[in-house]
């Protein structure tokens, strides 16, 4: 007697690709949750504590309190083959200002610009209007320094292909 496989039930056990932002220098060609042992070495090593324990105990980035300084301590603390410090950029994420920004409500605010060391955020002046933020995607490092100072939580750090 032959048994059939119920593929819809089998799909329950497949992992969904997480939207969590992983630490810098994580190899792009790996499935992070398959390689990470959840040992917390990268979390403990992070000097600004932006690496937190996320869903399932896996490390992820949270810019709610601080920024990534790209100190590389997370990568050097990890014993698994997860990180690649030879990559040209630590990650592909960039800042995006959403429409809850105070400037779109007519309020003068430039806290994100003041926090941005690479000066990737500028403000465009317009006659009779509050200046609006412009992010230079090429200059943005995705460090997240602009996130915590934003009084309206209007900045997201995401992969540019996710924008749209």
C-alpha positions in Angstrom: 0.0 0.0 0.0 1.4 3.3 -1.1 1.1 6.4 1.1 0.8 9.9 -0.4 2.6 12.9 1.0 0.5 15.8 2.0 2.7 18.7 0.7 0.6 21.4 2.4 1.4 19.9 5.8 5.0 19.5 4.9 5.2 23.2 4.1 4.4 23.9 7.8 7.9 22.8 8.7 9.7 24.9 6.2 11.2 28.1 7.6 10.0 31.4 6.4 12.7 33.8 5.3 13.0 36.3 8.1 12.7 40.0 7.6 15.1 40.5 10.5 18.2 42.5 9.8 21.2 40.4 10.6 24.6 41.7 11.9 27.0 43.4 9.5 29.3 41.3 7.3 27.0 38.3 7.4 27.6 36.3 4.2 24.9 37.0 1.7 25.0 33.4 0.2 24.1 31.6 3.4 20.8 30.9 5.2 21.7 32.6 8.4 19.4 30.4 10.6 21.0 27.3 9.3 24.5 28.4 10.2 24.0 30.4 13.5 24.1 28.3 16.7 22.5 31.1 18.8 25.5 31.2 21.1 25.1 34.9 21.7 28.8 35.7 21.1 28.0 38.4 18.6 25.4 39.9 21.0 27.8 40.0 23.9 30.6 41.4 21.8 28.5 44.3 20.3 29.9 47.6 21.7 26.7 49.6 21.1 24.3 46.7 21.9 22.4 47.1 18.6 22.6 43.3 18.2 19.8 41.8 20.1 18.2 38.3 20.6 15.4 38.2 18.1 12.8 35.7 16.9 13.9 32.1 17.8 16.9 33.4 19.7 18.7 34.4 16.5 20.7 37.7 16.6 19.3 40.7 14.8 19.8 44.4 14.6 17.7 47.0 16.5 18.6 50.6 16.0 16.1 51.9 18.6 18.8 52.9 21.1 22.0 53.3 19.2 23.9 52.8 15.9 26.3 50.2 14.4 29.9 51.5 14.5 31.1 48.7 12.3 33.7 47.7 15.0 33.7 44.1 13.7 33.6 42.7 17.2 30.5 40.6 16.3 32.3 39.0 13.4 35.5 38.3 15.3 33.6 36.8 18.3 31.7 34.3 16.2 33.2 30.8 15.8 30.8 29.9 12.9 31.5 30.5 9.2 28.8 33.2 9.1 30.8 36.4 8.6 33.0 37.7 5.8 35.1 40.8 6.7 36.5 41.0 3.1 33.1 42.2 1.7 33.2 45.7 0.3 30.3 46.8 2.4 29.1 45.4 5.7 25.5 45.1 4.5 23.1 46.3 1.8 20.7 48.2 4.1 20.0 51.9 3.7 17.9 54.6 5.5 14.5 55.4 4.2 12.4 58.3 5.6 8.7 57.5 5.6 5.7 59.9 5.3 5.3 60.2 9.1 8.3 62.5 9.1 7.6 65.7 11.0 8.7 67.8 8.0 5.7 66.4 6.0 3.5 67.6 8.8 4.9 71.2 8.5 7.3 70.8 11.5 10.9 71.9 11.3 13.1 69.0 12.3 16.5 67.9 11.2 17.5 65.5 14.0 18.3 62.7 11.5 20.7 65.0 9.6 22.5 66.0 12.8 23.1 62.4 13.7 24.4 61.3 10.3 28.2 61.2 10.3 28.6 60.3 6.6 26.3 63.3 5.8 24.1 61.1 3.7 21.0 63.1 4.8 20.4 66.6 3.5 17.4 68.8 3.4 16.0 70.4 0.3 14.9 74.0 0.8 11.7 75.1 -1.0 10.0 78.5 -1.0 7.2 78.7 1.6 7.8 75.1 2.8 9.7 73.3 5.6 12.8 71.7 4.1 12.3 68.0 3.3 14.9 65.2 3.9 16.8 63.6 1.1 18.9 60.5 1.6 22.0 60.0 -0.6 21.8 56.2 -0.9 25.4 56.0 -2.1 26.7 57.8 1.0 24.4 56.0 3.5 26.2 53.2 5.3 23.0 51.8 7.0 24.6 52.5 10.4 21.2 53.5 11.9 22.5 56.6 13.7 19.5 58.5 12.3 16.9 56.1 13.7 17.0 56.7 17.5 17.1 60.6 17.4 14.0 60.7 15.1 11.1 62.0 17.3 8.4 60.5 15.1 10.1 57.1 14.4 10.0 57.9 10.7 13.2 56.2 9.6 13.5 52.6 8.5 16.7 50.9 7.7 16.0 48.4 4.9 17.4 46.9 1.8 16.8 49.3 -1.1 15.1 46.5 -3.2 12.5 46.4 -0.4 11.5 50.0 -1.2 8.6 50.5 -3.4 
